[in-house]
């Protein structure tokens, strides 16, 4: 099964009322599972782009009002937005000026797939149909999200909320809202239900979005999608994403994931690069690869994986040549729950070679969790479910904490900021 479909109801094994640093408290019981020496951003010190990124992050830590944008893309691990949201929470709770806008999200609920718990976009779900770039039979216009939710009936109301079960010190608010959709079709009217909020309503046909500006900051808004003429043949409103925007400085952390996605599948999102041009992230984290190698060794095409990865890097650099790029090696997994997967070790080698070629950094989670067969040990310690591909909530929480420790280590090396000061600051946030 190349497409890894994720059901995340099993992961909620911890108290969700807060996000706390858990690594120290569980360390005695998992000491032998983690290669702490491997938990670094390899080669980050050799990258001028990473030095620029850490200088900006350090400035925000000092309380200066700067904007810093992190982009994180992957498959089901990122669609669930558990460990990525914990990293977001850490960084946005650094101080009073560190919480930037929530930014780009996708209403996965309307596409009939699992939605992150930290925001909510609701409509009459049964009236919408979802299409994912990772499903071979699906065919639709895809943009940055790699998922599209399509409405083809007469009318519906979309309730857009920027807060749900999130852990920021302040609720997210927005005074601008972008709605990405198939603007080349004119079948539907899209309108804000409270017109008194509106300052402007602008259509961008090139990047395929409508932007609403409001006269005040809000944390929720309702919209109506309405068929203009019932005589239209095959009407279609294809929703490709939502962006919560404001003018706040601080850290913005955009996570984009599609269950079952691989580099091959993201190539089907023909408007991905065009919409990425709207953003100039300071750090781009690539966590694609699990699905590219989820197959018997005899079927894994290493050179195709290398070519696809290389092309994806070049695409990012075309859009933003100054961006720091972190390549992450996928976690160890078992194929069909039975067989160790040796393909990840080949991916590891390719990713390291690409990082050297482009002066990028690598977070090697395959090495950190113990290499080939280690996912079975994580499973036996209740850090992964039976599939030995995904993680339990505790497993994802540990992964986020390991990421933060590696980031802090590289940050300290780059800026000479005291490492223990940084570690203590983030380890005691308790958000």
N, C-alpha and C positions, 0 to 999 in steps of 0.2 A: 504494500500500500504506500504509494509515493506521497499521497496527500495525507498528512497527519492531522486528523480532526481532534480537537481538544474539548473535553468536557471538564470544567473546572470546579464542579460542585464538591469534589473530594478534597480540595486544597485548604478549605477553611477550618484548620485545626487549631488555630490560635485565636486569642482575643483580638478582635478587630477594632477595639476602641482606641488604639494608639499604635504608632509605629516606633518601636524602640530598637536600639542596637542590641542584638541578641548573641553576637558571636562569642563574647567573653563568657556569658552564662552557660552556653552549651559546649564550650571548648573542651572540657574534660571528657565528655562522652563522644566527641567526634575528632579527637586529636589525630587519630591515625587515618582519617579519611581525607584530610586536606594537606596539600603541599604548600605550606605557607611561604616557603622560599620562592616558589614560582609565582606568587601573587604580586606581580608587578606589571606596569605598563612598559613592556620591553621596547627599547629604542626610542622612547619618548624624549630622552635627553638629547638625542641627535637631531631632533626635528625643530626647526625654527618656528613652525606653525604651532607646535605645542607650547613653546616658550611664550608666544603671543597669547595663547589661550589662558595659560596659567597666570600671566601678568594681569589679564582682565579679571579673572576669578579672584585673584589676590586683592585687586582694587575694590571689588564688591565686598570682600571680607572686611576690608578696612572701613566700610561704610560709605564709599563713594557711589554716586548714582550713575551707574553704567548699565547698559543692556548687554546681555550675553545669551546666546541662543545655542542650545544643544539639540541635535537631531539624532534619533535612535530608531533604526529600522530593522525589522526581522520578521519572524514567522509567528507561531502561536505563543511563544514565550513573551513576545512583545505585544501582541494583540490583547492578551490578558492584562497587561500593564500592572503586574504585581511588583516584580523587583524593579522595573523601571520607574514605577510611581514612588517606590520607597526612596530611590536615588533622587528623584525630583523633589520629594518632601525634604530630604536632608538639605539639598542645595538651596531651596526656596525659603527655608527657615534659618538660614545663616544669620540673618539680622533683620532689622526693620526695612531695609532697602533691597532685600534679596528676592522678593517674590515678584516675578514678572508676570506677564499675561499667560493665560492657560493655552492659548494658541489653537493650532489645528487639531481637530478630532474627527472621528467618524461615528455615525449613529449605527453601530453594529446591530443593535436591537432590531432596527428596521430591515436589516438584511438577514434576519433570522439566525444570528450567530452570537456568541458570547460578547457582552459589552463590558468594558472596565467598570468598576464600581464607583469611580470617583467623579463621574458626570452622568447626566441623563438626558437623552433626547427621545421623546415618545410621540407616537401617533397611533393610528389604528393599524396595528401590526399586520393583521390579516389582509390588508389592502395593498401591502408592499411586497415586492419580490427582491430577494438578494442575489447578487452575482459576484463571485470571487474570481480573481485572476488565477487562483490556484486550482480551479475546477475546470477540467479540460472541456467539458461540454458547454460551459458558460461562455457567452459572447456578448459583449456590451462595451460601452466606452468607459475606460478606467482612467483615473487620474492618480494623484499622489497617494491616495489611500490603498489602491489596489482592490478596493471593494466598491460596489455601487448598489444603492437601493433604489428600486424603480417603482413609480406610481403610475397607474394607467386608468384609474377610475375618475369619477367626477370631482370629488372634493374631499379634503382632509385637513385637519389642524395638527401642526407640529409644535410640541411644547419643548422648548430648548432651555435646559438648566445647566449652569456651569459648575454647580456643586451638588454632590450627592454624598458619598462616603469618602471624603477626602480629608487630609490631615494637615492642612495649612493653618497657620496662626490666624490668618484672615480669609474670609470667603473670597473666591474669585469673582470679580466683577468685570463687566465689559461695557464700553460705550460705542463700540463698532462691532458689527457682525458680518462676516463673509459667508455666503452660501455658494458652494461650488456645485454646478450642475450643467446639464447639456444646453448651454445658452444658444446653441445654433438652431434649436427648435423653439418655436414660439407658441406651443400648444397651451401652456398654463400661465395664469397670473400667480405671482408670488407676492404676498403682502404681509406686513406686520399688522397684527390685530388691533394694536393700540397706536393709531396714527399720531397721537399727541407726542409720542416719543421721538418721532422722526425729525431729523435735520436735513438729511439727504438720502437719496436712493440712487446708486450708480451701478450701471451694468458694464462689466469688462468682458467683451466678447473674446478677446485674445487669450486670456488666462481662464476664462469660463467661470466667472463668479459674479454675484451681485453683492454689493457692499452697502449696508445700512449704517448710517451714523445717527446716534441718539443724543438728545440734549441733557442726558444724565447717565450715570453708571447704574447698571442693573445686573442682577444675577440670574434672571430668567426672562424669557420673552416667548410669545406665541405667534406663530405664523400660519397663514392659510395658503394652501396650494389649491387652485381652482381652475378647472377646465374652461377655456374661453368660449368654446363653441362645441356643442354636442355633435355637430356634423363632421368634426375632424376625424379622419380615418387613422386608426392606430396611434392615438395620442400617447406621449411618453414624457414623464418628468424623471430624469435620472440624477439622483442626488449623489454627489461624489465627495462631500465633506462639508464641515462647518468649522469656522474659525472664530474663537472668542478673542477680541482684541481690545487693548487699551493703551494708554501712553506711559504706563509705569516702567521705570527702570527695573533692573534685577535679572534674575535667571528665568529664561523660558525653556522648558524641556518638552520637546515634541517627540512622542513615540508613535510609530506607525508599524503595525504588524498585520499579517494575514495568515490565518490558519492554513498550514500546508504550503506556504509560499517558498519558492526557490528563486534563484536568479533567472532561470528560464521563465518562470511565471511572471515575475515583475517586468520582464521585457514585453509582456502583453499589454501592460499599462502604457499606452502610446502617449498619453498626456502627462506622464510622470515628470519628465524633465522640464516640460513647459511650465508646469505649476511649481516645480522646485525652484525655478528662476525667480520666484517671488521672494525667496528667503536667502539670507546670507549667514548661515550658521557658523559659529566659531568652532564647534566640534561636531563631527559627524561620526556616529558609532554604527558600524555595520555588524549586525548579528544574524546574517543570513548564512545558511549552510547545512543545517540539520537535514532538511528535506532533499537537498541536492545529493546527499550521500546515504539516504535511507533506502538501501537496496543491497542485494548480494554483491560481494566484491567483484565478481565477474562482470557485473553490469555497470559498475561505476566508471565513468569516463573522466579520469583525472585532468586531462588536457582541456576538455570541454569546461570543467569546473574552473580551471585556471583562466581560460579565455573569458568566461562569463564574469568572473570576479574582476578581472583586469578592466573589462569594458565598463563595469559599474563604477569602478574607481575613476576612470577617465571621465565618465559622465558627471560625477560629483565635481571633479576638478574643472570641467568646462564651465559649470555654473558658478563655482566659487573656488578659484585657484588658491586663495589664502587660507582655506579651511583646514584645521587639524583633523586628521582622520584616524580613528581607532578601529582596527580590525580585531574582531573577537573570534577565537576558535570555538566551535560548537562543543557542547558537553558530550561526554561519552554516552552512548545509548545501546540498547539491544534491538536488533531487527526482529520484528514480530514477536517480541517478548521472549524469544528463545535463543537468539544467536548474537554473540558479541559482534560489534561492528568495527572492522579494521579500517574502514574508509576514512574515519575521522583522523587517524594518524597521517594519512596521505594529505588530507585537507590542511592539517596543522603545518606540514612542511611547505605546501604551496602558499599558505597565508604568510608564513615567515619570509618566504622569498619575495612575495609582492611587497611586503612592508619594507624590506631592504631596497627594493627597486625604486619605490616612491617616497622613501624617507618618512614612513608612517610608524605608528606604534601598534603593538599587539597585546591584548589581554587574553592569555591562553588558558581558558577555563578547562580545557581538556587536561592539560598538565596539572592545574590546580586541584581538580577533583580526583586525580590519581591515574589517568590514562586508561588504557584498554581494560574493560571489565569493571571499572570502578563504579559504574552506575548500579551494579548489582549490590555493592556494599552500601551505597547511599539508599537504595531501596530497603535493604534489611534494617537500616537505621531510621526508616520512616521519613526520609528526606525526599524520596521519589515515590510515585505510585507504581503499580504493577507494570505499566508500559515501559518504565525505565528510560523515558524520553523527557517527560516533563518533571516538575518538582511539586512537592507538597508546599503549603503556605510557609512552613518553617524552612524548607529547602530554598524557596525563593528569597526569603528574608535573609538567610545566611549568604546567598549569592549577592544580594544587594550590599550587605555589609562588607563582604570581601572586595567588591568593586570599589566601595568608598575608601577602604584601606589602601588599595592600590593607587587610586586617584590621589589621595592625600600624600602618599609616598612620592609620587612623581611631582606633585605640586610643590612639596617641600624642597625636593632636589632642584627644581627649576628656579624658585624664587628665594631660596634660603630661609623661608619662613620656618619657625620652629615646628618640627613634626609632632612632638608630643602635645604642643598647644593645640594644633589642628585636630589631632585624634581625640583629645579630651573634649574639645568643643562639640564635635559632631557625635561623639559617643554618649554625650549627656543631654542631647536635645530633647529626647523623649517626646517626640511629636507623634 
